[in-house]
Amino acid sequence: MPSSVANESQFRFQSSRSSRQSSCSSRSEPGATTPTSDVVDKALAELQLQSSSKSELLSATVAKTQRSGWQIKPSKLSLNTHNRIRNIVESLKIKPNPEKPMIPLSIGDPTIFGNLKAADETMKAVLHSVESGKYNGYAHTQGHEAARKAVAKYSAHQRPDEEIDPMEVVLCSGCSSALEYCILALADRGQNVLVPRPGFCLYHTLAEGLDIEVRYYDLLPDQQWRADLVQLEGLIDENTAALLVNNPSNPCGSVFDEKHLRQLIAICERHYLPIIADEVSGSSGNLGSFHSLKAALNPLQIYEHFVFPGSKHLAVSSLTKEVPVLSCGGLTKRFLVPGWRMGWIIVHDRKERLVDAVVGLRNMCGRILGSNTLIQGALPEILAKTPQSYFDGVVDVLHVGIKAYIVEYIFIILFIPQTNATLAYKMLKQVRGLNPVMPNGAMYMMIGVDIERFPAFKDDTHFVQELVNEQSVFCLPGNCFEYPGYVRIVLTVPRAMIEEACSRITEFCDRHFKKDTHAFIEHGLLDEEDLAF
């Protein structure tokens, strides 16, 4: 047999013999003891006790974690997040008049009627971005460097004495995302942020779910919606994290002048408050201001703002070096592409007072790993190549007469929102019970409603509901903007539509207006007998 097999057999034999010898030796070893039955019983009892304790512990754990059924609870953040406009609009009991086509003056989307379209250059820029194949992957969470450089150059008017570093630019998924990042970077749970009233309801939506208090400072309708400075300053305490300034205003259409902006800056300087500047309408194209011929031929030198003739938009950051400003902007209004969701934040911090907050701001960008990369890729071309002639062409699309005069090489272009604002203001100013406030910019107008003169309606929300039901004209009630007693209309609809809407509003108000008969009696225009039935 092979030696390996022989060796293996020998090993098995020796192991078996050794095992038997060890066993015999063990049994015969002097002094060895055999466990008694008491010892065995005691050991078994201890084992049973340990097993019982473990079983009870397991049963208690199962009972504690065991669910009797599906009990999925929503997060506190989700339950505390409300869109005021949507909540109010969805509560309306609306059945539009079938005999009259609907005129929605409620939607703040300039593209909704199809009469305002993006420029060919804007569309081609996106096509080039797609075809290049360079922007299908993730970008830097703050955005592609080329896109941030383009925004920095485009926004140079916000800091005229100093270049904006692309690292001070953060690209976001729309201006809404930009505002959320700013609020989250500056405010913690239990702190408060000052926002305008009337104001865009999104500010409240973004803050309330995070237990950040919103404190409203009042805008004064009889002062072109300037802020009530005394009331505003009285709201500030040690927990105030920031002042939010919306200029031009949604929903008011107001544009703050330099004096008023400096007053707001002075308050922030006294109380060491940073400013969140919502200037998305301010960077959306000044289609109603004066442009020199030279500037018109070079759009890169124009820092346009969506304001009407006689008004001028100033970026709040251009007026201060002391107060840090987070400025929010985007493509939304000027380029008529709100659905593309391209917004940005520009950090203006000359004295480096926001260093830690900016770290937090950049951290926020990691939440969604950056904004749409295809639009980022198109951004440099959009901002540089969309010509001034496009904005003039918008008016042609609306079929509204353009009054263009050349005086010393200066063009005066009257853009449709300004034209519609004038038309709506003149028509509604004549309506009893209404008090429109003429805007200076943006695309909105606020109209005061003397609800006491319309006793058929409980409030402005009820007024809007019945206006839809009778006249098929849909405005937004002031309650949507924390400002009851007003309604807001949008001015970007075609001229014929705004005229028809104002005519229907006039008819509606005339039907429901209640005369002040007591005033007539006091002035001798009526006798009490005339009131007898």
C-alpha positions in Angstrom: 0.0 0.0 0.0 1.2 3.6 -0.6 3.1 5.1 2.3 0.5 8.0 2.6 -2.3 5.5 3.3 -0.2 3.5 5.7 0.7 6.5 7.6 -2.9 7.7 7.8 -4.0 4.2 9.1 -1.2 4.2 11.7 -2.3 7.7 12.8 -6.0 6.6 13.2 -4.9 3.5 15.2 -2.7 5.5 17.5 -5.4 8.2 18.0 -8.0 5.6 18.9 -5.7 3.9 21.3 -4.7 7.1 23.0 -8.4 8.1 23.4 -9.2 4.8 25.0 -6.2 5.0 27.3 -7.2 8.6 28.3 -10.7 7.5 29.1 -9.6 4.6 31.3 -7.1 6.8 33.0 -9.7 9.4 33.7 -12.1 6.9 35.2 -9.4 5.4 37.5 -7.8 8.6 38.6 -7.5 8.8 42.3 -9.4 11.7 44.0 -11.9 12.2 41.2 -15.4 13.1 42.4 -18.8 12.5 40.8 -21.3 15.4 40.9 -24.2 14.8 43.3 -27.8 15.1 42.3 -28.2 18.4 44.4 -25.5 20.1 42.4 -27.1 19.1 39.1 -30.5 20.2 40.2 -29.2 23.6 41.3 -27.4 24.2 38.0 -30.6 23.2 36.1 -32.6 25.7 38.2 -30.3 28.5 37.4 -30.4 27.8 33.7 -34.2 27.8 33.8 -34.3 31.1 35.7 -31.9 32.7 33.1 -34.0 31.3 30.3 -37.2 32.6 31.9 -35.7 36.1 32.4 -34.7 36.3 28.8 -38.1 35.2 27.6 -39.8 37.8 29.7 -37.5 40.5 28.4 -38.2 39.4 24.8 -41.9 39.4 25.4 -41.8 42.9 26.9 -39.8 44.2 24.0 -42.1 42.6 21.4 -45.2 44.0 23.3 -43.6 47.5 23.3 -42.8 47.5 19.6 -45.7 45.4 18.3 -48.2 47.4 16.2 -51.8 46.5 16.0 -52.1 48.0 12.5 -50.8 50.6 10.1 -50.0 53.8 12.0 -47.9 55.9 9.7 -47.6 59.5 11.0 -46.7 62.5 8.8 -43.8 64.7 9.9 -44.5 67.9 11.8 -42.7 69.8 9.1 -45.1 68.6 6.4 -48.2 69.3 8.6 -47.0 72.8 9.4 -46.3 73.7 5.8 -49.2 75.5 4.1 -49.6 77.5 0.9 -52.0 80.2 1.8 -53.0 81.0 -1.8 -53.8 77.3 -2.5 -55.7 76.8 0.7 -57.9 79.9 0.1 -58.5 79.2 -3.6 -59.4 75.6 -3.0 -61.9 76.6 -0.3 -63.9 78.8 -2.8 -67.2 77.4 -4.0 -66.8 78.4 -7.6 -69.1 77.8 -10.6 -68.1 80.3 -13.3 -70.9 81.8 -15.4 -71.2 79.6 -18.5 -72.3 82.5 -20.6 -69.0 84.4 -20.1 -65.6 83.0 -20.8 -63.3 82.9 -17.8 -60.7 85.7 -17.4 -58.2 84.6 -14.8 -56.5 87.7 -13.4 -55.2 85.5 -10.6 -52.3 83.7 -12.1 -48.8 85.2 -11.7 -47.4 83.3 -14.6 -46.7 85.6 -17.6 -46.8 82.6 -20.0 -50.2 81.3 -19.1 -52.1 82.9 -22.0 -49.6 82.0 -24.6 -49.2 85.6 -25.7 -45.8 86.0 -24.1 -43.1 83.5 -25.3 -39.4 83.0 -24.6 -37.0 84.5 -27.1 -35.6 82.3 -29.9 -32.1 83.0 -28.6 -33.2 81.7 -25.2 -34.7 78.5 -26.7 -31.6 78.0 -28.9 -29.3 78.4 -25.9 -31.0 75.4 -24.2 -30.9 73.4 -27.5 -27.1 74.1 -27.7 -26.7 73.0 -24.1 -28.6 69.7 -24.8 -26.7 69.0 -28.0 -23.3 69.6 -26.5 -23.7 66.6 -24.2 -21.7 68.5 -21.6 -24.4 69.1 -19.1 -26.0 65.6 -18.5 -24.1 64.9 -15.3 -23.9 66.5 -11.8 -22.5 70.0 -11.5 -20.8 71.7 -8.5 -23.5 72.0 -5.9 -23.3 75.8 -6.2 -23.5 75.5 -10.0 -21.2 75.3 -13.0 -18.5 78.0 -12.8 -19.3 79.3 -16.3 -22.9 79.8 -15.3 -22.0 81.6 -12.1 -19.6 83.8 -14.0 -22.4 84.8 -16.3 -24.7 85.6 -13.4 -22.0 87.7 -11.7 -21.4 89.7 -14.9 -25.2 90.1 -15.6 -25.7 91.3 -12.0 -22.9 93.8 -11.9 -25.4 96.7 -11.2 -25.9 95.2 -7.7 -22.3 96.2 -6.8 -21.2 98.9 -9.2 -17.9 99.7 -7.5 -16.6 96.2 -7.3 -16.7 93.0 -9.3 -18.9 90.1 -8.0 -16.8 86.9 -7.5 -18.4 83.8 -9.1 -17.9 82.1 -5.7 -20.4 84.6 -4.3 -23.1 83.2 -6.6 -25.2 80.2 -5.7 -27.5 78.7 -8.4 -30.8 77.4 -7.2 -33.9 75.6 -8.4 -35.9 78.8 -9.0 -36.1 81.9 -6.9 -38.3 80.0 -4.4 -35.4 77.7 -3.6 -33.1 80.7 -3.3 -35.4 82.3 -0.7 -35.7 79.0 1.2 -31.9 78.7 1.3 -31.5 82.2 2.6 -34.1 81.8 5.4 -32.6 78.4 6.4 -29.1 79.8 6.4 -29.9 82.7 8.6 -32.7 81.6 10.9 -33.1 78.8 13.5 -36.2 77.4 15.2 -37.6 80.0 17.6 -36.1 83.0 15.7 -38.1 85.4 13.6 -37.9 86.9 10.1 -39.5 90.3 9.2 -41.5 90.1 5.9 -43.8 92.7 4.2 -47.6 92.8 4.5 -49.2 92.5 1.9 -46.5 90.2 0.7 -45.8 87.0 -1.2 -47.3 84.1 0.8 -44.3 81.8 0.0 -42.3 83.5 2.8 -44.7 82.2 5.4 -44.8 78.8 3.7 -41.1 78.4 3.9 -40.7 79.5 7.5 -43.6 78.2 9.4 -42.9 74.5 8.9 -39.5 75.0 10.5 -40.9 76.9 13.6 -39.4 80.1 12.4 -41.8 83.0 13.3 -42.9 85.3 10.6 -43.4 88.9 11.7 -45.2 91.2 9.3 -44.3 94.8 8.8 -47.0 96.9 7.1 -46.8 98.5 3.7 -48.9 101.7 3.4 -51.2 101.9 0.4 -51.6 105.7 0.7 -47.8 106.0 0.5 -47.3 103.9 -2.7 -46.8 100.9 -0.5 -43.8 102.1 1.4 -43.0 100.3 4.6 -44.3 101.7 8.0 -40.8 102.3 9.4 -41.8 102.9 13.0 -44.0 99.7 13.1 -41.2 97.7 11.4 -38.5 98.8 13.9 -40.8 98.0 16.8 -40.9 94.3 15.7 -37.2 93.7 16.1 -35.9 91.9 19.1 -32.9 89.7 20.0 -34.4 86.8 18.0 -34.8 88.6 14.8 -32.7 86.9 12.1 -33.2 89.0 9.0 -35.3 91.6 7.2 -36.8 90.5 3.9 -37.3 93.2 1.3 -39.4 92.5 -1.8 -38.7 95.2 -4.5 -40.5 95.5 -6.9 -43.4 94.1 -4.9 -45.6 91.1 -5.4 -48.5 91.7 -5.0 -48.4 95.5 -4.8 -46.3 96.4 -7.9 -44.6 99.1 -5.9 -40.9 100.1 -6.4 -39.0 101.7 -3.5 -37.1 104.8 -4.2 -33.5 105.4 -3.0 -34.5 107.4 0.0 -36.8 104.7 1.3 -34.3 101.9 0.7 -31.7 103.9 2.6 -34.2 104.2 5.5 -34.6 100.4 5.6 -30.8 100.0 5.5 -30.4 102.4 8.4 -32.7 100.3 10.5 -30.8 97.2 9.7 -27.5 98.9 10.5 -28.8 100.0 13.9 -29.9 96.6 14.8 -27.2 94.5 13.0 -29.7 92.7 10.8 -28.8 91.2 7.4 -31.2 91.7 4.4 -32.8 89.1 2.2 -33.6 90.9 -1.0 -36.2 89.3 -3.2 -35.5 91.2 -6.4 -36.7 88.6 -8.9 -39.0 91.1 -10.5 -36.3 93.8 -10.2 -34.0 91.8 -12.4 -36.6 90.8 -15.0 -36.3 93.5 -17.6 -37.1 97.2 -17.5 -39.4 97.3 -20.5 -40.8 100.7 -19.7 -37.7 102.8 -19.0 -35.5 104.9 -21.3 -32.6 103.3 -23.2 -30.0 105.1 -25.2 -29.4 103.9 -28.8 -25.9 102.9 -27.8 -27.1 100.8 -24.9 -29.9 99.3 -27.0 -27.2 98.0 -29.3 -25.3 96.5 -26.4 -27.6 94.7 -24.0 -24.7 93.7 -21.8 -24.5 97.3 -20.7 -28.1 97.5 -19.7 -29.1 96.6 -16.2 -32.8 96.5 -16.8 -35.6 96.3 -14.2 -39.2 95.7 -14.6 -40.4 99.2 -13.7 -42.6 101.8 -15.4 -41.6 105.2 -16.7 -40.9 107.6 -13.9 -39.7 104.9 -11.6 -36.2 103.5 -11.1 -35.2 100.2 -9.5 -32.1 100.1 -7.3 -30.7 97.0 -5.9 -30.5 97.4 -2.1 -27.0 95.9 -2.2 -25.7 98.8 -4.3 -26.5 101.3 -1.5 -24.6 99.8 1.4 -21.3 98.3 2.4 -22.2 97.9 6.1 -25.3 95.7 5.9 -24.8 92.3 4.4 -27.3 91.4 1.7 -28.4 88.1 0.2 -30.0 89.0 -3.1 -32.3 86.5 -4.8 -33.0 86.6 -8.6 -33.6 84.4 -11.6 -34.8 84.0 -15.2 -38.5 83.8 -14.3 -40.0 87.1 -15.3 -37.6 88.7 -17.7 -37.0 85.7 -19.9 -40.6 84.4 -19.5 -39.5 80.9 -18.4 -40.7 80.4 -14.8 -41.1 76.6 -15.4 -37.3 76.3 -16.0 -36.7 76.8 -12.3 -33.4 78.8 -12.6 -32.8 81.1 -9.7 -29.7 82.4 -7.9 -28.4 84.0 -4.7 -25.7 86.6 -4.8 -23.9 87.2 -1.5 -23.0 90.8 -0.8 -20.8 90.8 2.4 -18.3 93.6 2.1 -17.3 93.4 5.8 -17.3 89.6 6.0 -20.1 89.5 8.6 -21.8 86.5 6.9 -18.8 84.2 6.8 -20.4 81.4 9.0 -23.8 81.9 7.4 -22.3 81.5 3.9 -20.8 78.2 4.9 -24.3 77.1 5.9 -25.7 78.5 2.7 -23.2 76.4 0.7 -24.1 73.4 2.8 -27.7 73.9 1.8 -26.8 73.4 -1.8 -26.0 69.8 -1.0 -29.7 69.1 -0.2 -30.6 68.6 -3.9 -27.1 68.5 -5.4 -27.5 71.6 -7.5 -30.1 72.9 -9.9 -31.0 71.9 -13.5 -27.7 71.4 -15.3 -29.1 71.8 -18.8 -30.3 75.3 -18.0 -27.0 76.0 -16.3 -25.3 75.2 -19.5 -27.5 77.5 -21.4 -27.3 80.4 -18.9 -24.2 82.2 -20.3 -25.8 82.3 -23.8 -29.2 83.3 -22.5 -27.9 86.2 -20.4 -25.5 87.4 -23.1 -27.3 86.9 -26.4 -31.0 87.6 -25.8 -31.4 91.0 -27.6 -33.3 94.1 -26.6 -35.4 93.7 -29.7 -36.9 90.6 -28.1 -38.5 92.6 -25.4 -39.8 95.1 -27.9 -41.2 92.2 -29.9 -43.1 91.0 -26.9 -45.4 94.0 -27.3 -46.0 93.2 -31.0 -47.1 89.7 -29.9 -49.7 91.3 -27.7 -51.1 93.3 -30.6 -50.8 96.5 -28.7 -49.8 99.8 -30.3 -46.2 100.6 -29.5 -45.4 104.3 -29.1 -41.7 104.5 -30.0 -40.2 107.9 -30.3 -36.6 108.7 -31.1 -35.5 111.8 -29.3 -31.7 112.4 -29.2 -31.3 108.7 -29.9 -33.5 107.7 -26.9 -36.2 105.1 -27.4 -39.3 105.2 -25.2 -41.0 101.8 -25.2 -44.3 101.6 -23.4 -44.6 98.0 -22.3 -48.0 96.3 -21.9 -48.1 95.9 -18.1 -47.7 99.6 -17.8 -50.4 100.2 -20.4 -52.7 97.7 -18.8 -52.0 99.2 -15.4 -53.0 102.6 -16.7 -56.1 101.3 -18.4 -57.2 99.2 -15.3 -56.5 102.0 -12.9 -58.6 104.5 -14.9 -61.5 102.2 -15.3 -61.6 100.9 -11.8 -61.0 104.3 -10.2 -64.5 105.2 -11.4 -66.2 102.2 -9.7 -68.0 102.9 -6.4 -66.5 100.9 -3.6 -63.2 100.2 -5.2 -59.9 102.0 -4.7 -57.1 100.8 -7.0 -53.5 101.7 -6.2 -51.5 102.5 -9.3 -48.3 100.3 -9.4 -44.9 101.5 -10.4 -43.6 98.2 -11.7 -43.8 94.4 -11.7 -47.0 92.8 -13.1 -49.6 93.3 -10.4 -52.1 95.8 -9.0 -53.8 95.9 -5.6 -57.4 97.1 -5.5 -59.0 98.2 -2.3 -62.6 96.9 -1.7 -64.8 98.8 0.7 -66.6 95.7 1.8 -69.1 97.5 4.0 -70.5 99.0 0.8 -71.1 95.5 -0.4 -73.3 93.9 2.4 -74.0 90.8 0.3 -70.4 89.7 0.9 -68.7 88.7 4.2 -65.2 89.6 3.2 -62.8 90.0 0.2 -62.7 86.2 -0.3 -66.5 86.0 -0.6 -66.4 89.0 -2.9 -63.9 87.2 -5.2 -65.9 84.0 -5.1 -69.1 85.7 -6.3 -67.3 87.7 -8.9 -66.2 84.4 -10.5 -69.7 82.9 -10.2 -71.4 86.0 -11.7 -68.8 87.4 -14.1 -66.2 84.7 -14.6 -63.4 87.0 -13.6 -61.0 85.5 -11.1 -58.8 87.7 -8.9 -56.9 86.8 -5.8 -58.4 88.0 -2.5 -56.2 90.1 -0.2 -56.4 87.4 2.4 -53.9 85.5 0.3 -51.3 88.1 1.1 -52.3 88.7 4.8 -54.1 91.9 3.7 -57.9 91.6 3.8 -60.0 94.3 2.2 -58.1 94.1 -1.1 -57.9 92.0 -4.3 -55.0 91.5 -6.6 -55.1 91.4 -10.4 -52.4 90.4 -12.9 -51.6 92.8 -15.7 -49.9 90.6 -18.3 -53.1 89.6 -20.1 -53.8 91.1 -23.6 -55.3 94.5 -23.5 -58.7 93.5 -24.8 -59.0 90.9 -22.0 -58.1 93.4 -19.2 -60.6 95.9 -20.6 -63.3 93.2 -20.7 -62.4 92.1 -17.1 -62.7 95.7 -15.8 -66.0 96.1 -17.5 -67.4 93.0 -15.8 -66.0 94.1 -12.4 -67.7 97.4 -12.9 -71.0 95.7 -13.7 -70.6 93.4 -10.7 -69.9 96.3 -8.3 -72.7 98.4 -9.6 -75.1 95.6 -9.0 -74.1 94.9 -5.4 -73.0 98.4 -4.2 -75.2 99.8 -1.4 -75.6 103.5 -1.3 -74.9 105.4 1.9 -78.5 106.6 2.3 -77.7 108.3 5.6 -75.2 110.6 3.8 -77.8 111.5 1.3 -80.3 112.4 4.1 -77.6 114.5 5.8 -77.0 116.5 2.6 -80.7 116.9 1.9 -80.6 114.8 -1.2 -83.2 112.3 0.2 -86.0 112.5 2.8 -86.6 109.7 5.2 -89.9 109.2 3.5 -88.1 108.2 0.4 -86.7 105.2 2.2 -90.1 103.9 3.2 -91.4 100.9 1.4 
